[in-house]
Amino acid sequence: MTALSTKPTDMETSSIDTKSIESKYKMIAENVTVSYDGIDAVKNVTMKFKEKSVTALIGPSGCGKTTFLRCLNRMHDMTKNAKVTGKVMIDDIDLYSKDIDPIYHRRKVGMVFQKPNPFPTMSIFDNVTAGLRLNGVRDKRILDEIVEDSLKMAYLWDEVKNDLKKSAIELSGGQQQRLCIARALAIQPEVLLMDEPASALDPIATQKIEETITELKKDYAIIIVTHNMQQAIRVSDYTGFMYLGDLIEFRETKKLFTDPKDELTAKYVQGHFG
Amino acid sequence: MNSIQNRRQEYRSLFKQNVAKRLLVDKIVRIIVFSCVIIAIIPLGSILVEVFKNGITAISIEFLTETPGSAGSGEGGIGPAIQGTLIIIGLSSLIGVPIGVMSGIFLSEYGDNKLARSVRFFNDVFMEFPSIILGIFAFLIIVLVLGHFSVWAGAFALSLIMFPIVARTTEESLKMVPITYREAGTALGLTKWIITFRIIISAAKSGMITGILLSVSRIGGETAPLIMTILGSSQFFSSMDTPMDALPLRIWRLSLLPYDSAQLQGWGAALVLIIIILGINLGVRYYFSNKKNLFFGKLIKQRRNTIK
């Protein structure tokens, strides 16, 4: 494993590489249906996520955005009464086929949760490196490099570089969330799932996270659930609007917000309901 | 007029009623709670005071190290009993704690099925079993089969008392750890056992330690199962296959003797037992509360550094 190629120092000068958006699909969800105790929470959703792009999922509370997001790395395996049908292809491998070990493929898919959840008994350093150390990476040089790179990408490095040994729960809520982003980046995923990552952050931290997302786009496929439509407009290339478990509309962000095809989408993006 | 505003005024006035009465009830409840605590503490405190007052006069170096003298002579000590108690607690913990912790992990992390529900039920029943029955059980399957009293039988009986307590408290403390940590670990591509052993257990550590200490204190004072298994002895430990002494047994025997000197020694032995249990509790808590003092942690770090 080598050090990450992207450094935050060249973030300001970077521009979005529009050509790379034309590239192939990184992840494809086909006819995904999720039901809890027989009641469908996500209904037959098909979405394709391109490499090096940001896709936002928007929609009112309870529309199934988060439930759908959690399908993309088989987090529903942990919920006993949830049943998932359909396909989730990552690099032509179906995550849900019988002979696949989800443990291996989850390492390709990083996830940031809505509420910050750093491991409470670990230091900052140990939190960032948890996914590596606990999977057997011991080389101190590599761990040090990854900690620095990941924390810089999550815009936390300057605030914690002098006390990496400090317990993670001594950080503020916003710092904890950025630590969780760093932790997810440290396993060098190819796809990054974010479940309202900025809902616990102040505007400045939110702006930093959004800059991070824009920067990470060079290397990752990012799928972000958000309540904040302005945020979806700012960071995403594609936006999917979900309502009551259905994917109503899924298009380029600009088009979805300026020229929605569906009446429901139009009402939602204009703020008539939410 | 505007009816909702009038009603709101009415509702607000409701909150001003009975203020004096509510404050009084608050005070009364507080008094009841405090007096119950005091009622509970008085007997506990007086036992401690009594044991300390009577026991302290019996304690000397000879009393702590020598074998018992002839009955009623007031000579000799409880050396074999102290040694035996430490051996039996250590041995029972070695058997009972790992099995209990593993069962607790099973119940908490893999416990959403029929097998686990029945295990949990029998575990709870087992926890309330009279200890003499466990002693008789150990007597039947070990002592009678081997043909002699045995330290193993004692450790077996006491570990049977330990492991349901450890299993239950472990399960409860693991369940207290929020699911979000398990999710975070899962999303990092970690296997279930690594999540459980490296993340969840360290978060649940203090609750688990409390349970283990509770079970150690419980077996430290058990007498009945020991009568059936290690019998008691006035000699120091010689082998696993001969009778051994333990403090609860010695206290029981001394208290049955009609001599004042023996009774005094009994008080002394009781005081020693309390101090041992207290010492184990405080020691273990101190050891785990202060990470920098982790002896083994230091050793491991030194070893790692020398390897580099």
Interface residues (C-beta under 8 A of the other chain):
Chain A: N73 M75 D77 M78 K80 I103 Y104 H105 R106 R107 V109 G110 M111 F113 K115 N117 P118 F119 P120 T121 M122 A130 G131 L134 N135 C180 R183 A184 I187
Chain B: D112 P178 I179 T180 Y181 R182 E183 A184 G185 T186 A187 L188 G189 L190 T191 I194 R198 I199 S202 A203 K205
